[in-house]
Amino acid sequence: MDESTSALAAAIGGRVRLERQSRGWTLDGLADAAGVSRRMLVNVEQGAANPSVGTLLRISDALGIGLPSLVDSPQPRPVTVTRSGKGAALWTSIKGGRGVLVAGTQSPDVVELWDWTMVPGDRLDSEAHAAGTKELLQVREGVLTVVVGGESHVLEAGDAISFPGDVAHAYANEGSGPVAFSMAVFEPGVGSSPHQEGSGA
C-alpha cells in the first residue's frame, strides 16, 4: 500500500475499532454480524488490510453507520467539504482505475457520492447490497458497460442509468479508452435492523 492508502486504511481501522468497542461488541460478534472472517476484521482494525468496497459495506452496515462514516470524522457536521483530490479511494485497479468516495450522509438513510475512473480492461463485480439500495450513475467520458442482474447496458458520455443495487451488478470498461463516471448510491435504513451483537456479543 502507498502512503495515502496506508493512512486511509489506518483511519478506517481506527473508526471500526472505536465503533465496535463503543457498543461493547467482540471481534467475533462484529465479524459474524458483518459476514466477514475474524482475521479480516482484525486486519481491517489494524490498518493492515486493503479491504474491498463490499467488505467495508458489510462492516459499516453491521455497525449501523454507513460507509461514509467509516472514512469521515466521528463527529457529524452540518456542512462537510471534500476538497479536490481529498476523497477516499476505496477501490483501485492494478491498471490504475480508481473509485473515490467524495461525499456521503450519515445513517439511517445513507447517500454516497462517488467519482470513478476506469482504464481499458477494468471491471468491478459487486455483490447485491442491502435491500432497498438504489444506484444512479452518469458517464462523463468514454464508454461504460453496466451489468445489472445479468443484463448489460452500454453507456456513452452523457448517458445515465438508475438501477436497484440490491441485485448483483458490475461496471466494466470494455473499450479502448478511459472511462470517467459519477455515481450516487442510496441505502435506506442503515442501522435500523437489529444485530446479534446487541446482546453483548
Order of alpha helices (4+ residues) and beta strands (2+ residues): alpha-alpha-alpha-alpha-alpha-beta-beta-beta-beta-beta-beta-beta-beta-beta-beta
